[in-house]
Amino acid sequence: MLLGVNIDHIATLRNARGGIEPSIIKGAEIAEQNGAASITTHLREDRRHIKNEDVYTLINTLKTRLNLEMAMADDIQKIALEINPHSICLVPEKRQEVTTEGGLDVAGQLDKVTEFIKPLLDAGILVSLFIDPDEEQVRASAKTGAQFIEMHTGTYSECFGYEDEEAEFQKLKKSAELAQSLGLKVNAGHGLNYENVHRMHEIDGLYELNIGHSIISRAIFTGLPEAVSKMKELIL
């Protein structure tokens, strides 16, 4: 499995003082040097952490791939088409949420999703749909033209070590198997940390794990190089 490092919360810390430190560009560089195969940023509609100028700078400085998380917003689609990242991950978004709370309802808005991602696909950008591990959502995703899904691992992560862990893990495993049988590649992310990530090895064919909060949290105490390299070691 590859490791994608989400650097949003470096920007959260930077924005707390409204200055330029810590630098997300330096953070991305350190992540790359210590095993990150891609850098993920979520350009939210409210720009609460990553700003427009951040993605324009990152696309010109990264040595590896930029994965742009985004909602179905026309202004962000325009930015994606301008910077042409390696990939985008389409996510649901609510202004009041602290972090992404669940997967995109592809099945309930199939035509809208298909129409929204078409210009991105036509531009040669890889498209991933962030969905809950649910058969209906997987089957709908396969109809859109997207090449990837990213399974929302938040519920599994919350249940890790508790009674419902196995049931939630099996949803992930079965959804990955179904997705691959339909020709989709499978990523996973949200809530994964140094304690629960090992079970991702039990899911055949996972392509990439996108992890941010736990890495940045650990980095406060151990430094970013150690935090990234340790996670990389766990998913190899």
Residue, then its C-alpha position, 0 to 999 in steps of 0.5 A: m500500500l502507498l501512503g498519502v499524507n494529508i497536510d490540512h492540519i499544518a494549515t490549521l495551525r498556521n491559520a490560528r495566528g494568521g501568519i506563514e508558520p508552520s509552512i505547509i510547503k515545508g511540511a509537504e517536502i518533509a512528508e515526501q522525503n519520508g515516504a509519502a507517495s502523495i500529498t492530500t489537501h482539502l480545499r474546503e468551500d469555507r477555506r478554513h485551512i487550505k487556501n487557494e494560494d496553497v494549492y497553486t504553490l503545491i502544484n508547482t513545488l511537489k515532487t510527488r502527486l497532489n491529491l485534491e479533496m473537494a466538494m461538488a462546487d463549481d469554483i473549486q472545480k475551476i481551480a482543479l481544472e487550472i492546476n490539473p492535480h494528479s487526482i481529486c477525491l470528491v467528498p461531501e461537505k457541510r459548513q458546520e462539520v468539524t471534519t468530513e462526517g461520512g461518505l458521498d451519496v453517489a447513489g442518491q445523486l448519480d447524474k449530478v456526480t457523473e456530470f460534475i466529474k466529467p470535465l475532470l476526467d476529460a482533463g486527464i485527472l484521476v477521480s476518486l469518490f469518497i464513499d461509505p463501505d456500502e454496496e449501493q454506493v460502490r455500484a453507483s460509483a462504478k457507473t460514474g466513470a471514476q477510476f477510484i473509490e476511497m472507502h470512509t474508514g471513520t466508523y471502523s476507526e471509531c469502533f476499533g477495540y470495541e464490539d462492533e469493530e469486526a462488523e465494520f471491518q467486514k463492510l470495508k473488506k466486502s466493499a473493496e472486493l466488490a469495487q475491484s470486481l467492478g473495475l474500480k481501484v480502492n483507497a481508504g482513509h479517515g480516522l486511521n491511526y498508528e493503532n488501527v491501521h494494521r488491519m488494512h493489510e487484511i484487505d486485498g488490493l488496497y492501493e493507497l491510504n490517506i492519513g492526516h490527523s494522526i500523523i500531524s498529531r504525533a508529529i507534535f511530539t516526535g517530529l514530522p519525519e518520524a511520524v511519516s516514516k513510522m506510518k509508512e513502516l506500518i503500512l508496508 
